[in-house]
Amino acid sequence: MAIRLTRIYTRTGDKGTTALVGGERVAKEGDRLEAYGTVDELNSIVGIVRTYLPDYRARLGDDFDWYAGMLRRIQNELFDVGSELATPAAAEYPEMHHMGEGEIAALEHEMDRMEQALEPLNSFTLPGGGVLNAFLHQARTVCRRAERVGWRLNRTEPLNEHLLKYVNRLSDHLFVQSRWVAKRLGEAEFLWDRGLRLDPRAARAARLKATGGGDSGAGEKS
């Protein structure tokens, strides 16, 4: 479908409604708008990761092009997801793209490849440890929200089952990405320690590990 944008503001949404693909006007706070708006938010965060990525070209080495290409594809797929969510069943058109098994299989294959470089987890991970890791965790949580909103919409307006599976698999993919990036860049992952709030010695040990052995805590000697 040809795309031509000649004017960005239209004033047609000033009354709290917007047009879906096909022309139907709906409330801006509706589930369908919330669904593709959340996917758009997710796409923006993946865009941040792509923007920072060239800073790590040397450290990623031979994996840079593969990873950069993967992020580019995912951003385009998310745009396809948003387009599909913005198109009610009555407005679907012959050449319209629908998410399918191929996109899901690609995510699973990439997760399998990344997980080969990772050790099993003995604890839950916390967001952070590096810039890319932190943004990927943020993307993961927004992706989970997109899935929840999608399922809520699906209760009243059935969606393509592959679309919902894709969003589910992508949240797992983003989690694996966060771990893989940390591993490839040699950056620490923050791990959840349930006893930290109760055991000051464990807290100090965690700080020592995170800072590579140093400790700048006030009143403490290393």
C-alpha positions as CSV (number, residue, x, y, z in Angstrom):
1,M,0.0,0.0,0.0
2,A,1.5,3.4,-1.0
3,I,2.2,5.8,1.8
4,R,2.1,9.6,1.4
5,L,2.1,12.0,4.3
6,T,1.5,15.6,3.2
7,R,0.1,17.1,6.4
8,I,0.7,16.0,9.9
9,Y,-2.0,17.9,11.8
10,T,-5.6,17.6,10.7
11,R,-7.6,18.8,13.7
12,T,-9.9,15.8,13.3
13,G,-8.9,14.4,16.6
14,D,-9.7,17.4,18.7
15,K,-12.9,15.9,20.0
16,G,-11.3,12.8,21.5
17,T,-11.8,10.4,18.6
18,T,-9.5,9.1,15.9
19,A,-9.9,7.2,12.7
20,L,-8.9,3.5,12.3
21,V,-7.8,2.0,9.0
22,G,-11.0,2.1,6.9
23,G,-12.3,5.3,8.3
24,E,-14.2,4.2,11.4
25,R,-13.9,6.8,14.2
26,V,-13.3,5.5,17.7
27,A,-12.5,6.9,21.1
28,K,-8.9,7.7,21.7
29,E,-8.9,5.9,25.0
30,G,-10.3,2.6,23.6
31,D,-8.6,-0.7,23.8
32,R,-7.6,-0.8,20.1
33,L,-5.9,2.6,20.4
34,E,-4.2,1.5,23.7
35,A,-3.0,-1.7,22.0
36,Y,-1.3,-0.1,19.0
37,G,-0.2,2.9,21.0
38,T,1.7,0.6,23.4
39,V,3.3,-1.2,20.5
40,D,4.4,2.2,19.2
41,E,5.9,3.0,22.6
42,L,7.7,-0.3,22.5
43,N,9.0,0.4,19.0
44,S,10.4,3.7,20.3
45,I,12.4,2.0,23.0
46,V,13.9,-0.5,20.5
47,G,14.8,2.6,18.4
48,I,16.8,3.9,21.4
49,V,18.7,0.7,21.6
50,R,19.4,0.9,17.9
51,T,20.6,4.5,18.3
52,Y,23.1,3.6,21.0
53,L,24.2,0.4,19.3
54,P,27.0,1.9,17.1
55,D,28.8,2.9,20.2
56,Y,29.4,-0.8,20.9
57,R,30.4,-1.9,17.4
58,A,34.0,-2.7,18.3
59,R,33.0,-4.6,21.4
60,L,30.3,-6.7,19.6
61,G,32.8,-7.6,16.9
62,D,31.4,-10.0,14.3
63,D,28.0,-10.1,16.0
64,F,27.4,-6.4,15.4
65,D,25.9,-6.7,11.9
66,W,23.7,-9.7,12.9
67,Y,22.4,-7.9,16.0
68,A,21.8,-4.6,14.2
69,G,20.0,-6.3,11.4
70,M,17.8,-8.1,13.9
71,L,16.8,-4.9,15.7
72,R,16.0,-3.3,12.4
73,R,13.8,-6.2,11.4
74,I,12.0,-6.2,14.8
75,Q,11.2,-2.4,14.5
76,N,9.7,-3.0,11.1
77,E,7.7,-6.0,12.4
78,L,6.4,-3.9,15.3
79,F,5.2,-1.3,12.7
80,D,3.4,-4.2,11.0
81,V,1.8,-5.3,14.3
82,G,0.6,-1.7,15.0
83,S,-0.8,-1.5,11.5
84,E,-2.7,-4.8,12.0
85,L,-4.0,-3.6,15.3
86,A,-5.2,-0.4,13.7
87,T,-7.2,-2.3,11.1
88,P,-10.6,-3.7,12.3
89,A,-11.8,-6.9,10.7
90,A,-14.3,-5.1,8.5
91,A,-11.5,-2.9,7.0
92,E,-9.0,-5.6,6.1
93,Y,-7.8,-5.4,2.5
94,P,-6.3,-8.1,0.1
95,E,-2.6,-7.1,0.3
96,M,-2.6,-6.5,4.0
97,H,0.2,-8.1,6.0
98,H,-0.7,-10.4,8.9
99,M,1.8,-11.6,11.4
100,G,2.4,-15.4,11.0
101,E,4.4,-18.4,12.0
102,G,7.5,-17.2,10.1
103,E,8.0,-14.1,12.3
104,I,7.5,-16.2,15.4
105,A,9.9,-18.9,14.3
106,A,12.6,-16.3,13.5
107,L,12.4,-14.9,17.1
108,E,12.6,-18.5,18.5
109,H,15.6,-19.3,16.3
110,E,17.4,-16.1,17.4
111,M,16.7,-16.8,21.1
112,D,18.2,-20.3,20.7
113,R,21.3,-18.8,19.1
114,M,21.8,-16.2,21.9
115,E,21.1,-18.6,24.7
116,Q,24.0,-20.8,23.5
117,A,26.3,-18.2,24.9
118,L,24.5,-17.8,28.2
119,E,24.8,-19.7,31.5
120,P,21.6,-20.8,33.3
121,L,20.2,-18.3,35.8
122,N,20.3,-19.0,39.5
123,S,18.3,-15.9,40.4
124,F,16.0,-13.4,38.8
125,T,17.7,-10.5,37.0
126,L,17.1,-6.8,37.7
127,P,17.1,-4.2,35.0
128,G,20.4,-2.4,34.6
129,G,24.1,-3.2,34.5
130,G,24.6,-1.4,31.2
131,V,22.8,1.1,29.0
132,L,21.6,-1.4,26.4
133,N,20.6,-3.9,29.1
134,A,18.6,-1.3,30.9
135,F,16.7,-0.2,27.8
136,L,16.1,-3.8,26.7
137,H,14.5,-4.5,30.0
138,Q,12.3,-1.4,29.6
139,A,11.3,-2.7,26.2
140,R,10.5,-6.1,27.7
141,T,8.2,-4.6,30.3
142,V,6.4,-2.5,27.7
143,C,6.1,-5.5,25.5
144,R,4.4,-7.4,28.3
145,R,2.0,-4.5,28.7
146,A,1.3,-4.6,25.0
147,E,0.5,-8.3,25.3
148,R,-1.9,-7.7,28.2
149,V,-3.7,-4.9,26.3
150,G,-3.9,-7.1,23.2
151,W,-5.5,-9.9,25.1
152,R,-8.0,-7.5,26.6
153,L,-8.9,-6.3,23.1
154,N,-9.1,-9.9,21.9
155,R,-11.9,-10.6,24.4
156,T,-14.3,-8.3,22.5
157,E,-12.7,-8.1,19.0
158,P,-10.8,-11.3,18.2
159,L,-7.3,-10.7,16.8
160,N,-5.0,-12.8,14.7
161,E,-3.7,-15.5,17.1
162,H,-0.2,-15.2,15.5
163,L,0.0,-11.5,16.4
164,L,-0.6,-12.3,20.1
165,K,1.9,-15.1,20.0
166,Y,4.5,-12.8,18.3
167,V,4.2,-10.2,21.0
168,N,4.5,-12.9,23.7
169,R,7.6,-14.4,22.1
170,L,9.1,-10.9,21.6
171,S,9.0,-10.2,25.3
172,D,11.0,-13.4,25.9
173,H,13.3,-12.4,23.1
174,L,14.0,-9.0,24.6
175,F,14.8,-10.6,27.9
176,V,17.3,-13.0,26.2
177,Q,18.7,-10.0,24.4
178,S,19.3,-8.1,27.6
179,R,21.3,-11.1,29.0
180,W,23.2,-11.7,25.7
181,V,24.2,-8.1,25.4
182,A,25.5,-8.0,28.9
183,K,27.5,-11.2,28.2
184,R,28.9,-10.0,24.9
185,L,29.9,-6.6,26.3
186,G,31.4,-8.0,29.5
187,E,29.0,-6.1,31.7
188,A,27.5,-7.3,35.0
189,E,23.9,-8.3,35.3
190,F,22.1,-7.1,38.4
191,L,20.6,-10.1,40.2
192,W,17.8,-10.2,42.7
193,D,18.9,-11.2,46.2
194,R,15.9,-11.7,48.5
195,G,17.9,-11.4,51.6
196,L,19.7,-8.2,50.8
197,R,17.2,-6.0,52.8
198,L,17.8,-8.2,55.9
199,D,21.5,-8.9,55.8
200,P,23.9,-5.9,55.7
201,R,26.9,-8.2,55.0
202,A,25.2,-9.5,51.9
203,A,24.5,-6.0,50.7
204,R,28.1,-5.0,51.1
205,A,29.2,-8.1,49.3
206,A,26.9,-7.3,46.4
207,R,28.3,-3.7,46.2
208,L,31.8,-5.1,46.1
209,K,30.9,-7.5,43.3
210,A,29.2,-4.8,41.3
211,T,32.1,-2.3,41.6
212,G,34.8,-4.9,40.9
213,G,36.1,-5.1,44.5
214,G,36.1,-1.5,45.6
215,D,33.7,0.0,48.1
216,S,32.8,3.6,48.5
217,G,30.2,3.1,51.2
218,A,30.4,5.7,53.9
219,G,31.9,4.5,57.2
220,E,33.0,1.2,55.7
221,K,36.5,-0.1,55.2
222,S,37.4,-2.3,52.2
